């Protein structure tokens, strides 16, 4: 399953790396492609990973989902 998240607050490649690592650390997430230009992340994950968990993970990393 793929989910597209819109993310606010990323301003550099280090932010992208931080979000990518946080999302990929979740059990059930196989990959996360994070784009600074589009302020988004496309996350490939199992059905057990909820949208709420993905949003929480981004927010715990210091960014906002919209």
BELLIN-V54215 format. One line per field, one symbol per residue. phi: phi as a letter, one per 20 degrees, with the letter a starting at -180 (. if undefined). psi: psi as a letter, one per 40 degrees, with the letter a starting at -180 (. if undefined). burial: # if it has 9 or more other C-alpha atoms within 8 Angstrom, else .. A space follows every 50 residues. Layout:
BEGIN
phi=???
psi=???
burial=???
END
This chain:
BEGIN
phi=.dcddecdoecbfffgfffgfffffffoeeabdddffelbcddebfffee fgfffgfffffocddc
psi=iihhhhhieheidddddddddddeehhehdihhhhddefihhhhiidehi ddddddddddeeiii.
burial=..#.####.#....######.###....####.###..########..#. ...##.###.#.###.
END
